Amino acid sequence: MSQSSQFDLNLLRVFKSAYEHESVTRAAEQLDLTQSAVSNALSRLKETIGQELFSRTGRGIKPTPFARDFYSSLQAPLLNIEGLIESVQDFTPTTSSRQFNVYCHEAMFHKLRQKLDIALKDSAIDVMLIELPSDEQKIYEDLSSESVDVVIDVCAPEGLTFNSQVIQRDKLCCIANRSHPRLQSGALTQAAYLAEQHAMFDMRRFDLTFVDWITDEVLPRRKAYSEHKSLMGMIAAISYSDAVGVVPCSLAQQYSEVFNLQLMDFPFKTQSFDSYLVSLSKMQTNPANQWLRTLLIGQV
């Protein structure tokens, strides 16, 4: 094959980014290219393969059935190539100076932050913990674009692009003010739980609220006292009211004295509340990312 007829592997890199973002604009931003360069690369790939790859929809693009099959075939080989390239980068934790960015869900955030402060006290490396965004798409777009290095999430993403492992298992408990007029025995029945007003945590996954998502049974509608975007805001509301709420037990134990809380077993069968450490598959052998994952696991 002559030099001029050699296939340009960069076209696959552009295709992968455009496919994952369904946007020429976002692909250009990720790859630090102009939009016209991305469009030209996709056109060249289309001509080389002889198949339509994308159709335009509004401001974005949608992959064709051929493109979906093509991406599925390419994904594992591309991850292996990217991982090999990433793995040769030098990183020495005792002499390197850099900042890692980590998305972390709220239930683990503050305890982990305190432990990291101790672990990194004399280090030139910083780990910036960032509260997990409510938009799941943004979480994994930012991880894919390497805006964050790893994610600590409450569920595992799908696909070969990401690698995940459970680093902590917890369970749910019900909390109430210790001076609650009706809940003083330490035991909580299903009927007593449902009869109270509820401080609600507005975290949605799979189109379900936090409690409904993690509970095996379908719960009846509860009377809402308040709704919160953060667990700490919900706990504060419970501390001065007769409302009840449901939180991971480790978080309830951490703040039971500060907020004058009583802890009761949640009276419904639930899944375990798991924390997943999620990273890009191509980063599994990257020395810096390996070091970061090991550090985080060691603090949990």
MOFEN-V803728 format. One record per residue. N is the residue number from 1. SS is DSSP state (A for helix, B for strand, O for the rest). PSI is psi in degrees with one decimal (NA if undefined). BURIAL is I if it has 9 or more other ideal C-beta (glycine too) atoms within 8 Angstrom, else O. Layout:
N:SS:PSI:BURIAL ; N:SS:PSI:BURIAL
This chain:
1:O:132.1:O ; 2:O:162.3:O ; 3:A:-39.3:O ; 4:A:-22.3:O ; 5:A:1.9:O ; 6:O:140.7:O ; 7:O:135.3:O ; 8:O:107.6:O ; 9:O:-20.5:O ; 10:A:-25.4:O ; 11:A:-34.5:I ; 12:A:-36.7:I ; 13:A:-42.3:I ; 14:A:-43.3:I ; 15:A:-45.5:I ; 16:A:-45.7:I ; 17:A:-44.7:I ; 18:A:-38.8:I ; 19:A:-46.9:I ; 20:A:-33.0:O ; 21:A:-16.6:I ; 22:O:40.5:I ; 23:O:128.5:I ; 24:A:-38.2:I ; 25:A:-48.3:O ; 26:A:-35.5:I ; 27:A:-41.6:I ; 28:A:-40.9:I ; 29:A:-44.4:O ; 30:A:-40.6:I ; 31:A:-3.0:I ; 32:O:47.0:O ; 33:O:167.3:I ; 34:O:158.8:O ; 35:A:-37.1:I ; 36:A:-35.3:O ; 37:A:-40.8:I ; 38:A:-46.1:I ; 39:A:-41.4:I ; 40:A:-40.1:O ; 41:A:-41.3:I ; 42:A:-36.7:I ; 43:A:-42.0:O ; 44:A:-40.7:I ; 45:A:-41.6:I ; 46:A:-44.5:I ; 47:A:-38.8:O ; 48:A:-43.7:O ; 49:A:-32.5:O ; 50:O:27.1:O ; 51:O:146.4:I ; 52:O:136.9:O ; 53:O:-37.7:I ; 54:B:154.2:I ; 55:B:147.9:O ; 56:B:137.2:O ; 57:B:104.9:O ; 58:O:-122.4:O ; 59:O:-4.8:O ; 60:B:-167.3:O ; 61:B:151.9:I ; 62:B:133.8:I ; 63:B:144.3:I ; 64:O:165.8:I ; 65:A:-39.3:O ; 66:A:-43.3:I ; 67:A:-37.6:I ; 68:A:-43.1:I ; 69:A:-39.7:O ; 70:A:-44.7:I ; 71:A:-42.7:I ; 72:A:-38.5:O ; 73:A:-33.2:O ; 74:A:-24.8:I ; 75:A:-52.6:I ; 76:A:-47.0:O ; 77:A:-40.1:O ; 78:A:-40.2:I ; 79:A:-38.7:I ; 80:A:-41.8:O ; 81:A:-46.9:O ; 82:A:-40.2:I ; 83:A:-39.4:I ; 84:A:-42.6:I ; 85:A:-43.9:O ; 86:A:-32.5:I ; 87:A:-19.0:I ; 88:O:-2.5:O ; 89:O:139.0:O ; 90:O:140.0:O ; 91:O:121.8:I ; 92:O:107.8:O ; 93:O:-27.8:O ; 94:O:-20.5:O ; 95:O:-16.5:O ; 96:O:147.9:I ; 97:O:112.7:O ; 98:O:168.9:O ; 99:B:132.1:O ; 100:B:143.1:I ; 101:B:129.9:I ; 102:B:121.5:I ; 103:B:132.5:I ; 104:B:134.3:I ; 105:O:155.8:I ; 106:A:-34.7:I ; 107:A:-26.5:I ; 108:A:-15.2:I ; 109:A:-57.6:I ; 110:A:-39.1:O ; 111:A:-41.2:I ; 112:A:-39.9:I ; 113:A:-42.5:I ; 114:A:-39.9:O ; 115:A:-37.4:I ; 116:A:-36.2:I ; 117:A:-39.7:O ; 118:A:-46.1:O ; 119:A:-31.0:I ; 120:O:14.7:I ; 121:O:-43.6:O ; 122:O:23.6:O ; 123:O:152.9:O ; 124:O:-0.2:O ; 125:O:135.5:I ; 126:B:142.1:O ; 127:B:112.1:I ; 128:B:110.5:O ; 129:B:132.8:I ; 130:B:129.5:I ; 131:B:137.7:I ; 132:O:124.5:I ; 133:O:153.8:O ; 134:O:-20.8:O ; 135:O:108.2:O ; 136:A:-34.8:O ; 137:A:-41.1:O ; 138:A:-39.8:O ; 139:A:-50.1:I ; 140:A:-18.4:I ; 141:A:-42.4:I ; 142:A:-35.3:I ; 143:A:-41.2:I ; 144:A:-37.7:I ; 145:O:-0.2:O ; 146:O:25.7:O ; 147:O:-29.7:O ; 148:O:153.0:I ; 149:O:-41.2:I ; 150:B:167.7:I ; 151:B:136.7:I ; 152:B:107.4:I ; 153:B:172.3:I ; 154:O:-0.5:I ; 155:O:163.0:O ; 156:O:135.9:O ; 157:O:160.8:I ; 158:O:161.2:O ; 159:O:158.0:O ; 160:O:-12.5:O ; 161:O:-30.5:I ; 162:B:149.9:I ; 163:B:135.3:O ; 164:B:152.2:I ; 165:B:144.1:O ; 166:B:126.0:O ; 167:B:-10.2:I ; 168:B:138.0:I ; 169:B:136.2:O ; 170:B:173.3:I ; 171:O:169.3:I ; 172:B:149.2:I ; 173:B:159.9:I ; 174:B:139.7:I ; 175:B:149.5:I ; 176:B:161.3:I ; 177:B:140.4:I ; 178:O:-20.9:O ; 179:O:18.6:O ; 180:O:130.9:I ; 181:O:-20.6:O ; 182:O:-17.9:O ; 183:O:93.3:I ; 184:O:-8.5:O ; 185:O:-16.6:O ; 186:O:-16.0:O ; 187:O:148.7:O ; 188:O:122.2:I ; 189:O:164.1:O ; 190:A:-42.2:O ; 191:A:-41.6:O ; 192:A:-39.0:I ; 193:A:-47.3:I ; 194:A:-23.0:I ; 195:A:-16.9:O ; 196:O:164.5:I ; 197:B:151.3:I ; 198:B:132.0:I ; 199:B:123.1:I ; 200:B:137.1:I ; 201:B:116.9:I ; 202:O:67.4:I ; 203:O:121.7:O ; 204:O:134.8:I ; 205:B:139.4:I ; 206:O:34.8:O ; 207:O:25.9:O ; 208:B:149.1:O ; 209:O:167.5:I ; 210:A:-54.3:I ; 211:A:-43.9:I ; 212:A:-32.2:I ; 213:A:-40.6:I ; 214:A:-8.1:I ; 215:B:134.6:I ; 216:O:-33.0:O ; 217:O:159.8:O ; 218:O:113.9:O ; 219:O:144.2:I ; 220:O:163.0:O ; 221:O:133.9:O ; 222:O:154.0:O ; 223:B:119.5:O ; 224:B:133.1:O ; 225:B:-41.5:I ; 226:B:163.6:I ; 227:B:137.0:O ; 228:B:145.0:I ; 229:O:-13.6:O ; 230:O:148.7:O ; 231:A:-37.4:I ; 232:A:-37.5:O ; 233:A:-38.1:I ; 234:A:-43.7:I ; 235:A:-41.2:I ; 236:A:-41.0:I ; 237:A:-38.0:I ; 238:A:-32.0:I ; 239:A:-25.3:I ; 240:O:13.7:O ; 241:O:-178.0:I ; 242:O:12.7:I ; 243:O:157.6:I ; 244:B:161.0:I ; 245:B:169.6:I ; 246:B:126.4:I ; 247:B:162.3:I ; 248:B:139.4:I ; 249:A:-38.4:I ; 250:A:-37.7:I ; 251:A:-41.6:I ; 252:A:-42.1:I ; 253:A:-36.9:O ; 254:A:-35.0:O ; 255:A:13.0:I ; 256:O:-39.9:I ; 257:O:-41.2:O ; 258:O:-39.8:O ; 259:O:10.1:I ; 260:O:52.8:I ; 261:B:146.1:I ; 262:B:141.7:I ; 263:B:132.9:I ; 264:B:147.3:I ; 265:B:135.9:O ; 266:O:126.5:I ; 267:O:16.1:I ; 268:O:153.4:I ; 269:O:130.3:O ; 270:B:163.4:I ; 271:O:165.6:O ; 272:O:150.3:O ; 273:B:102.6:I ; 274:B:146.9:I ; 275:B:126.9:I ; 276:B:132.5:I ; 277:B:116.6:I ; 278:B:132.2:I ; 279:B:167.9:I ; 280:B:136.7:I ; 281:A:-35.8:I ; 282:A:-12.8:I ; 283:A:6.5:I ; 284:O:-30.9:I ; 285:O:6.1:I ; 286:O:122.8:I ; 287:A:-42.7:I ; 288:A:-43.5:I ; 289:A:-36.7:I ; 290:A:-46.0:I ; 291:A:-43.0:I ; 292:A:-45.3:I ; 293:A:-41.5:I ; 294:A:-41.3:O ; 295:A:-49.4:I ; 296:A:-43.6:I ; 297:A:-36.8:I ; 298:A:-18.1:O ; 299:A:-9.6:I ; 300:O:NA:I
